[in-house]
Amino acid sequence: MIADLHGALALCLHDEERAVGGLLHLKFKGGTGRPSDVTDNTLSGVLVVLDRFKRAVLGNAAHGDEIQARILAHALPPTDAEEPSASLVDLIRADLADGKIACGTQTTRRTDSLRVCFQPVEGRVWVCGPNDLRAAPRARSVG
C-alpha cells in the first residue's frame, strides 16, 4: 500500500496476530499543507472515518496489545504564522490511546512530498522520495 503525502498523513494499522493491516490517508484541513486547528466538524468527520477504518482492518475483537499503529505526516516547513495547539495527528493518537493502541508518530516538514509504503501482512513501513518506489527492506536469510 502506498500513500503520497503532501500536507497529509498516513495512519498504518497492523494486527500482528492475524497478519492484516491497512493504511488510511488523510489530508490536513484547509489545503495549506500545514497542520490546522481541529474544529468540531473536523473532529466528528475524522472520528467517523477513523472508526470505520479500524473496524474494517481490525474487526471488533482486536486487542490493543496485538495492534501496531504508526502515523507518518508531511507538512510544509513552518512560517511566521502561528501553529495550532492540537493537530489531526494529536486527535488520531488520542483516539488510538483510548482504544489501548500504542502509536508512534513522525512528522516530516519539508517542501517536497514523500511517499509512505506499507506492507500490511508483516506490518513494515518505510518512507521514500516522491518519485522513488524502492522495494521494502528485505529480511536477511540465515543459513
Secondary structure by P-SEA (a helix, b strand, c coil): cccccccbbbbbbbcccccccbbbbbcccccccccccccaaaaaaaaaaaaaaaaaccccccccccbbbbbbbbbccccccccccccaaaaaaaaaaaacbbbbbbbbbccbbbbbbbbcccbbbbbbccccccccccccccc
